[in-house]
């Protein structure tokens, strides 16, 4: 079978679709899509984009296949256990559709390599499972003006959205419009802790693949500026309009992006956290200070002795070398982790640094 006949046979079920045609298929063949994460979401995304005829697919994942993956990551089999997901996924894609260019990147995405990797692609698909990677992708795509197809799953529910692409009103939304700051780990546990029904990431991943195809071929209406929430138990879905924040957060230059510590920002740090009891005990120790890193207009005021230095002013910190212990806190416990990391970077190991778990919210509830 010659190349033209094979091309016709492979795609003859989608080319006749109204508004699609040969032009739509040619658009897919010229498109370059980067899939970050080859797990529960990434497996269906990779399979369906390859089957649809995306010309170039990049796969980023530094993990290896494990037995616990197989209940939801149906691209893999028992023989794949122990092998790199990116390599296994790319190999299977090439068998399914040898006409496409499939590139494998067997490592994790970071703010040091993201801009170079994403720059080669037209669309990025976020199939990751952690906030560090999500913020890195969101910020990198915003800086490079690349559409980002996002999804997340939790137990029986999934979410899908399209960021950094003009909506009907012409505005572009960002992942930071949805989450200006990372949720704390307790309120957003991953599937290793909370669990996930195996079919859910398959459904949500297929929705991601659908959004990619719609963006490339200009058929239908995308989820740009919207968030789809899908509940597999009832099959109910809700689409929420996202509000574009007037003041965009996050790095605004490549230099800021590459120098930002996303681990600190997302709370993946080694800074010890303390509760209300430990805070009270520590404040009785000489040369100990508590610092409120909320902005000056935020309330309520903390009832214990403290000093307010907003996180936004941390680039001009006063000299704190006279203290032996510093406890930072905010409203919910997220900004304090970032502030603690910045303090540790500046002060080194000469001062003991802690953050208040759950912030003032948890303190007042206790």
TINU-58080 format. One record per atom (N, C-alpha, C, O): residue in one letter; x, y, z. Coordinates in steps of 0.2 Angstrom, whole numbers, plus 5000, padded with zeros to 4 digits. Example, Ala and Ser with C-alpha at 12.3 -4.5 7.8 and 13.67 -1.06 7.14 Angstrom:
// TINU-58080
a506649725039 a506249785039 a506649845039 a507149835042 s506449895035 s506849955036 s506450005039 s506750065040 
// end
This chain:
// TINU-58080
x500449945000 x500050005000 x500450065000 x500950075004 x500350114995 x500750174995 x500550225000 x500050215004 x500950275001 x500850325007 x500250355006 x499850365011 x500050375000 x499350414999 x498750365001 x498350395004 x498850304999 x498250265000 x498250245008 x497650245011 x498850235011 x498850225018 x498550285022 x498150275027 x498750345020 x498450405023 x497750405022 x497350425027 x497450395017 x496750395016 x496350345020 x495850355023 x496650285020 x496350225024 x496350245031 x495850225035 x496850275034 x496950285041 x496450335043 x496150325049 x496350385040 x495950445042 x495250455039 x494950505039 x495050405035 x494450415031 x493850415035 x493250435032 x493850395041 x493250405046 x493150475049 x492650495051 x493750515049 x493650585052 x493650635046 x493450695047 x494050625041 x494050675036 x493350695033 x493250755032 x492850655032 x492250675030 x491850715034 x491250745033 x492050725041 x491650765045 x491550835043 x491950865041 x490950865044 x490750935043 x491250975046 x491350975052 x491551025042 x492051075045 x492751045046 x493151085048 x492850985045 x493550955046 x493850945039 x494350985038 x493650895035 x493950885029 x494750875028 x495050865033 x494950875022 x495650865021 x496050925024 x496650915027 x495850985024 x496151035027 x496251025035 x496851045037 x495751005038 x495850985045 x496350935047 x496750935051 x496350885042 x496850825043 x497550855042 x498050835045 x497650895037 x498250925036 x498550975041 x499150975043 x498051005045 x498251045050 x498551005056 x499051015059 x498150945057 x498450895062 x499150875060 x499550865065 x499250855054 x499850835052 x500450885053 x501050865054 x500250945053 x500850995053 x500851015061 x501351055062 x500450995065 x500451015072 x500950985076 x501150925075 x501251025081 x501750995086 x501451005093 x501351055095 x501350945096 x501050945103 x501550915108 x501750865107 x501650945114 x502050925119 x501550905125 x501150935127 x501650835126 x501250805132 x501750795138 x502250765137 x501550835143 x501950825149 x501650785154 x501150805157 x501950725155 x501650675160 x501350615156 x500950625152 x501650555157 x501350495153 x501050455158 x501150385157 x500650475162 x500350435167 x499550425166 x499450415160 x499150435171 x498450415170 x498150465164 x497750445160 x498250525164 x498050575160 x498350575153 x498050575148 x499050565153 x499450565148 x499350505143 x499350515137 x499250445146 x499150385142 x498550395136 x498650385130 x497950415138 x497450425133 x497550485129 x497450485123 x497850535131 x498050595127 x498550575122 x498450585116 x499050535123 x499550515119 x499250475113 x499350475107 x498850425116 x498550375111 x498150405106 x498150385100 x497650445108 x497150475104 x497450525099 x497250535094 x497950565102 x498250615097 x498650585092 x498650605086 x499050525094 x499350485089 x498950455083 x499050455077 x498350425086 x497850395081 x497550455077 x497450435071 x497450515079 x497150565075 x497650595070 x497350625065 x498250585071 x498750605065 x499150665067 x499350705062 x499250685073 x499650745075 x500350725073 x500650675074 x500550775069 x501250765065 x501850755070 x502250705069 x501850795075 x502450785080 x502150785087 x501750825089 x502350735091 x502150725098 x502750715102 x503150675101 x502850765107 x503350755112 x503050725119 x502550745121 x503450685122 x503250655128 x503750665133 x504350645133 x503550705139 x504050715144 x503750675150 x503250685153 x504250635153 x504050595159 x504650565162 x505050535158 x504850575168 x505450545171 x505350485175 x505850455178 x504750465175 x504550405180 x504650345176 x504650335170 x504650285179 x504650215177 x503950185178 x503650205183 x503750135174 x503150105175 x503150055181 x503650025182 x502650065185 x502550025191 x501849985191 x501450005187 x501849935195 x501249885194 x500649925196 x500049915193 x500649975201 x500050015203 x499850065198 x499350085198 x500250075193 x500050115187 x499550085182 x499150115179 x499550015182 x499149985177 x498449985177 x498049975172 x498149995183 x497450005183 x497150065180 x496550065179 x497550115178 x497250175175 x497750195169 x497450225165 x498350175169 x498750195163 x498850135158 x499350095158 x498350125154 x498150065150 x498650065144 x498550015140 x499050115143 x499550105138 x500150055139 x500450035135 x500150045146 x500749995148 x500449925150 x499849915151 x500949875150 x500849815151 x501349785156 x501749825158 x501249725159 x501649695164 x502449695161 x502849705166 x502549685155 x503249685153 x503549755153 x504149755152 x503149805154 x503449875154 x503649895161 x503949945161 x503449855166 x503649875173 x504349885173 x504749845171 x504549945176 x505349955177 x505649995172 x506150025172 x505250005166 x505550045160 x505250115161 x504750125164 x505650155157 x505450225157 x504850235153 x504750215148 x504350275156 x503650285153 x503750325147 x503450305142 x504150375146 x504250415140 x504450365134 x504250375129 x504950325136 x505250275131 x504750225128 x504650215123 x504350195133 x503850145132 x503250175128 x503050145123 x503050235130 x502450265127 x502650285120 x502250275115 x503250315119 x503450335112 x503550275107 x503350275102 x503850215110 x503850155106 x503250135104 x503150105098 x502750135108 x502050105106 x501650155101 x501350125097 x501850215102 x501550265097 x501750255090 x501450255086 x502450235090 x502750225083 x502450165080 x502450165074 x502250115084 x501950055081 x501250065079 x501050045074 x500850115083 x500250125081 x500150175074 x499750165070 x500650225074 x500650265069 x501350285067 x501550335069 x501650245063 x502350265061 x502450325057 x503050345055 x501850355054 x501950415050 x502150475054 x502350525051 x502050475061 x502150535065 x502850535068 x503150485069 x503050595070 x503650605073 x503550605081 x503250655083 x503750555084 x503650545092 x504350555095 x504850515094 x504350605099 x505050625103 x504950615110 x504450635113 x505450575113 x505350565120 x505850605124 x506450615122 x505650625130 x506050665135 x506050625142 x505550645145 x506450585143 x506450545149 x506650575156 x507150555159 x506350635157 x506550675163 x506050715165 x505550725161 x506050755170 x505550795173 x505550865170 x506150885168 x505050905169 x505050975167 x505251015173 x505051005179 x505651065172 x505851115177 x505851185174 x505851185168 x505951235178 x505951295175 x506651315172 x506751365169 x507151265172 x507751275169 x507751245161 x508051275157 x507351195160 x507251165153 x506651185150 x506551175144 x506151205153 x505451215151 x505351265145 x505051245140 x505751315145 x505651365139 x505951335133 x505651345127 x506551305133 x506851275127 x506451215125 x506351215118 x506151175129 x505751125127 x505051145123 x504851125118 x504751185127 x504051215125 x504151255118 x503651255114 x504651285118 x504751335112 x504651295105 x504551325100 x504851235105 x504751195099 x504051165097 x503951135092 x503551185101 x502951155100 x502351205100 x502451265102 x501851185097 x501251235096 x500751235102 x500551285104 x500651175105 x500251165111 x500551125116 x500951075114 x500351145122 x500651105128 x500051075131 x499551105133 x500151005133 x499550975137 x499850955144 x500350915144 x499550985149 x499750975156 x499450905158 x498850905160 x499750855159 x499550785161 x499950775168 x500050715169 x500150825171 x500550815177 x500150805183 x499450805183 x500450785189 x500050775195 x500250805201 x500150785207 x500650865200 x500850905206 x500850975204 x500950995198 x500851015209 x500751085208 x501451125206 x501451175202 x502051095207 x502651125205 x502651125197 x502751175194 x502551065194 x502551055187 x501951105184 x502051135179 x501351105187 x500851145184 x500951215184 x500851245179 x501251245189 x501451315189 x502051325184 x502051385181 x502451285184 x503051295179 x502751295172 x502951335168 x502351245170 x502051245163 x501551305162 x501651335157 x501151325167 x500751385166 x501151445165 x501051485160 x501651455169 x502051515168 x502451515162 x502551565158 x502751455160 x503151455154 x502751465147 x502951505143 x502151435147 x501651445142 x501451515141 x501351545136 x501351545147 x501151625147 x501651665144 x501551705140 x502351645146 x502851685143 x502951675136 x503151725132 x502851615134 x502951595126 x502351605122 x502351595116 x501751625125 x501151635122 x500951565118 x500751565112 x500951515122 x500751445120 x500151425123 x500051435129 x499651395119 x499051365123 x499251315127 x499651275126 x498851305133 x498951255138 x498351225139 x497851255141 x498351155138 x497751115139 x497851075146 x498251035147 x497451105151 x497551075158 x497051025160 x496451025158 x497250985164 x496750935167 x497050915174 x497650915175 x496550895178 x496750865185 x496150815187 x495550825185 x496350765191 x495850715193 x495950705201 x496450715203 x495350695204 x495350685211 x494750635213 x494150655212 x494950575215 x494450525217 x493950505211 x494050465207 x493350545211 x492850525206 x492750585202 x492250585198 x493150645202 x493050705199 x493650725195 x494150715197 x493450755189 x494050785185 x493850855182 x493350875182 x494450885181 x494350955178 x494750965172 x495250935171 x494451005167 x494851015161 x494751095159 x494251125161 x495251125157 x495251195155 x495751205150 x496251165149 x495651265146 x496151285141 x496351355143 x495951395144 x497051365144 x497351425146 x497751455141 x497951425136 x497851525142 x498251565137 x498051555130 x498451555125 x497451565129 x497151565122 x496551605122 x496151605127 x496451655118 x495851705118 x495151665118 x495051625115 x494751685123 x494151665124 x493651705119 x493851745115 x493051695120 x492551735116 x492551805117 x492451845112 x492751825123 x492851905124 x493551925122 x493651985124 x493951885120 x494651905118 x495151905123 x495751915122 x494951885129 x495451885135 x495751815135 x495351765133 x496351815138 x496651755139 x496651735147 x496851785151 x496451675149 x496551655156 x497151615157 x497451595153 x497351615164 x497951575166 x497751535171 x497251535175 x498151485172 x498151435178 x498151475184 x497851455189 x498451535184 x498551575190 x497851615192 x497751635197 x497451615187 x496751645188 x496351595192 x495951615196 x496451525191 x496151475195 x496451465201 x496051465206 x497151465202 x497451455208 x498051505208 x498551495206 x497851565211 x498351625212 x498951595216 x499551615215 x498851555221 x499351525225 x499151445226 x498551425225 x499651405227 x499551335227 x499151315233 x499251345239 x498651275233 x498351245239 x498851205243 x499351185241 x498651205250 x499151165254 x498951095253 x498451075250 x499451055255 x499450985253 x498850945256 x498650895253 x498650965262 x498050935265 x497450945261 x497050895262 x497350995258 x496751015254 x496750985247 x496250985244 x497350965245 x497350945238 x497850885238 x498350885235 x497750825241 x498150765241 x498150735234 x497650735230 x498750705232 x498750665226 x498350595226 x498150575232 x498350565221 x497950505220 x498350445224 x497950395226 x498950455226 x499250405230 x498950405237 x498950355241 x498750465239 x498450465246 x497650465245 x497350425249 x497350505241 x496650505240 x496350455236 x495750435237 x496650425232 x496450365227 x496050395221 x495950455221 x496050355216 x495650385210 x495350315206 x495750265206 x494750325204 x494450265200 x494850265193 x494850315190 x495050205191 x495450195185 x495250225179 x495550255175 x494550225178 x494250245172 x494250325171 x494250355166 x494250355177 x494250435177 x494750465173 x494550505169 x495350455174 x495850495170 x495850475163 x496050515159 x495550415161 x495450395154 x494950445151 x495050465145 x494450455154 x493950505152 x494150575151 x494050605146 x494450595157 x494750665157 x495250675152 x495350725148 x495750625151 x496250625146 x495950635139 x496250665135 x495450595138 x495150605131 x494850665130 x494850695124 x494550695135 x494350765134 x494850815133 x494850865129 x495450805136 x496050845134 x496250835127 x496350885123 x496250775125 x496450765118 x495950795113 x496150825108 x495350795115 x494850825111 x494950905110 x494850935105 x495150935116 x495251005116 x495851025111 x495851075108 x496350985111 x496950995107 x496750995100 x496851035096 x496350945098 x496050935091 x495650995089 x495751015083 x495251015093 x494851075092 x495251135091 x495051175087 x495751145095 x496151205094 x496451205088 x496551255084 x496751145086 x497151145079 x496751155073 x496851185069 x496151125073 x495651125067 x495151175067 x494851185062 x495151215073 x494651265074 x493851245073 x493451275070 x493751175075 x493051155075 x492751165082 x493151145087 x492151175083 x491851185089 x492051245093 x492451285091 x491951235100 x492051295105 x492551255110 x492351215113 x493051285111 x493551265116 x493351285123 x492951325124 x493751255128 x493651275135 x494051335137 x494251335143 x494251375132 x494651435134 x494251485139 x493651495137 x494551495144 x494251545149 x493651505153 x493251535157 x493651445153 x493151405156 x493451345160 x494051325158 x493151315165 x493351255168 x492751205168 x492251225171 x492951145165 x492451095165 x492551055171 x493151025172 x492051045176 x492050995181 x491650935180 x491050945179 x491950875180 x491550815178 x491550765184 x492050745186 x490950745186 x490850695191 x490650625188 x490150625185 x491050575189 x490950515186 x490450475189 x490150435186 x490250495195 x489750455199 x489050475196 x488650425196 x488950535195 x488250555192 x488250575185 x487750585182 x488850575182 x488950595175 x488750675174 x488550695168 x488650705180 x488550775179 x489150815177 x489650795180 x489050865173 x489650915172 x489450985173 x488851005171 x489851025175 x489751095176 x490351135173 x490951115174 x490151185169 x490651225166 x490651295169 x490151325170 x491251315172 x491251375176 x491651425172 x492151415169 x491451485171 x491751545168 x492351565173 x492151585178 x492951575170 x493451595174 x493551675174 x493451695168 x493651705179 x493751775179 x494551785178 x494951765182 x494651835173 x495351855172 x495551905177 x495251955178 x496051885181 x496251935186 x496651995183 x497051985178 x496452055186 x496652115183 x497452115184 x497752145179 x497652095189 x498452095190 x498652025190 x498551985194 x499052015185 x499351945184 x499851935188 x500351975189 x499851875191 x500451855196 x500951815192 x500751785186 x501451795195 x501951755192 x502551795189 x502451855188 x503051755187 x503651795183 x503451825177 x503051795173 x503751885175 x503551915169 x504151915164 x504051945159 x504651895166 x505251885161 x505551815162 x505451785166 x505951795157 x506251735157 x506751725162 x506751675165 x507051785164 x507551785169 x507251765176 x507451725180 x506651795177 x506251785184 x506051715184 x506051685189 x505751695178 x505551625178 x506051575180 x505951525184 x506651575176 x507151535177 x507451535184 x507851485187 x507451595188 x507751595194 x507251585200 x507451585206 x506551575198 x506051565203 x506151495206 x506251445203 x506051495213 x506051425216 x505351395217 x505051415222 x505151355212 x504451335212 x504351285218 x503751275220 x504851245220 x504751205226 x504551245232 x504151215236 x504951295233 x504751335239 x504051365238 x503651365243 x503851395232 x503251425231 x502651375232 x502151395235 x502751315230 x502251265231 x502251225237 x501851175238 x502751245242 x502751215248 x503051145249 x503051115254 x503451125244 x503851065244 x504451075247 x504951075244 x504451095253 x505151115256 x505251075263 x504851035265 x505851085265 x506051055272 x505951095278 x506151075283 x505651155277 x505551205282 x505051165287 x504451155285 x505251165294 x504751125298 x504151175300 x504251235300 x503551145300 x502951175302 x502851165310 x502951115312 x502551215313 x502351205320 x501551225321 x501351265317 x501251195326 x500551215327 x500551265332 x501051295334 x499951275335 x499751335339 x500151325346 x500351375349 x500151265349 x500451255355 x501251265354 x501451295359 x501551235349 x502251245348 x502451325347 x502951345350 x501951355344 x502051425343 x502051465349 x502551505350 x501551455354 x501551485360 x502151475364 x502451515367 x502451405364 x503051395368 x503651425365 x504051445369 x503651425358 x504251455355 x504251535356 x504851565357 x503751565356 x503751645357 x503951655364 x504151715366 x503951615369 x504251625376 x504951615376 x505251635381 x505251595371 x506051585370 x506351655368 x506051685363 x506851675372 x507151745370 x507451735363 x507551685360 x507451795360 x507751805353 x507251765348 x507551745343 x506651765349 x506151735344 x505651785342 x505451825345 x505551785335 x505051835332 x504551795328 x504751745324 x503951815328 x503451795323 x503351845318 x503251905319 x503351825311 x503251875306 x502651855302 x502551805299 x502151905301 x501551895297 x501751925290 x501951985289 x501651875285 x501851895278 x501351915274 x501351915268 x500751925277 x500151945273 x500252015271 x500652055274 x499852045267 x499852115265 x499552155270 x499252135275 x499752225270 x499552265276 x498852275277 x498552285283 x498452265272 x497752275272 x497352205274 x496752215275 x497652155275 x497352095277 x497152085284 x497552105289 x496652055286 x496352045293 x496151975293 x495951945288 x496051955300 x496151985306 x496851985308 x497251955306 x496952035313 x497652035316 x497751985320 x497351955324 x498351955320 x498551895325 x498551925332 x498751975333 x498351875336 x498251895343 x498851885347 x498951905353 x499451855344 x500051845348 x500551895345 x500451925340 x501051915349 x501551965347 x501951945340 x502051885339 x501951995336 x502251975329 x502452045326 x502252095329 x502752035320 x502952095316 x502652075309 x502752025307 x502352125306 x502152115299 x502652145294 x502752195293 x502852095290 x503252105284 x502952075278 x503052015277 x502552105274 x502252075268 x502752035263 x503252055262 x502451985261 x502951945256 x503151985250 x503651975248 x502752025248 x502852065242 x503452115244 x503752145239 x503652125250 x504152165252 x504852125254 x505252155257 x504852065253 x505352025255 x506052035251 x506552015254 x505952075246 x506652085242 x506952145246 x507552165244 x506652175251 x506952225255 x506952215263 x506652255267 x507152155264 x507052125271 x507552165276 x508052175274 x507252185282 x507752215287 x508252155289 x508152105288 x508752185293 x509252135296 x508852095302 x508652125306 x508852025301 x508551985306 x509051945309 x508951895313 x509751955309 x510251915311 x510251915319 x510551875322 x509951965322 x509951965329 x509451915333 x509451905339 x509051875328 x508551825331 x508851755330 x509251745325 x508651715335 x508851645335 x508351605331 x508451555328 x507751625332 x507151585329 x506651635326 x506451685328 x506451615320 x505951655316 x505351605314 x505451555311 x504751635316 x504151595314 x503751635309 x503551695311 x503651615303 x503251655298 x502551625297 x502451565298 x502051665296 x501351645296 x501051685291 x501251745290 x500451655288 x500051695284 x499351675285 x499151655291 x498851685281 x498151665282 x498051595282 x497751565287 x498251555277 x498151485276 x498751445276 x498651385276 x499351465276 x499951425277 x500351415271 x500851385271 x500051445265 x500451435259 x500951485258 x501551465257 x500851545259 x501351605258 x501851595263 x502451615261 x501751575269 x502251565274 x502751515272 x503351525274 x502551465269 x503151415266 x503551445261 x504151445262 x503251485257 x503751525252 x504151575255 x504751575254 x503851615260 x504251655264 x504851625268 x505351655268 x504651575271 x505151535275 x505751515271 x506351515273 x505551495264 x506151475260 x506551525258 x507151525257 x506251585257 x506651645255 x507051665261 x507651685260 x506851665267 x507251675273 x507851635274 x508351655275 x507651565273 x508151515273 x508751535268 x509351525270 x508551545262 x509051565257 x509451625259 x510051625257 x509151675262 x509551735264 x509951725270 x510551745270 x509651695275 x509951685282 x510451625282 x510851625287 x510351575278 x510751515279 x510451475285 x509851475286 x510951445288 x510751395294 x510951435300 x510851395305 x511051495300 x511251525306 x510651545311 x510651555317 x510051545308 x509451555311 x508951495310 x508851475305 x508551475315 x508051425315 x507451455312 x507151505315 x507151425307 x506551455303 x506051405303 x506151345302 x505451425305 x504851385305 x504251415302 x504251485301 x503751385300 x503151415298 x502551385301 x502551325304 x501951425302 x501351405306 x500951365301 x500651385296 x500851305303 x500451255299 x499751275299 x499351295304 x499451285293 x498751305292 x498651385293 x498051405292 x499151415295 x499151495296 x498651515301 x498451475306 x498451575301 x497951605306 x497251565306 x496951565311 x497151535300 x496451505300 x496451445304 x495951435308 x496951405304 x497051345309 x497151365316 x496851335320 x497551425317 x497651445324 x497051465327 x496951455333 x496651505323 x495951535326 x495451475327 x495051475332 x495451425323 x495051375324 x495151325330 x494751305333 x495851315331 x496051285337 x495851315343 x495951295349 
// end
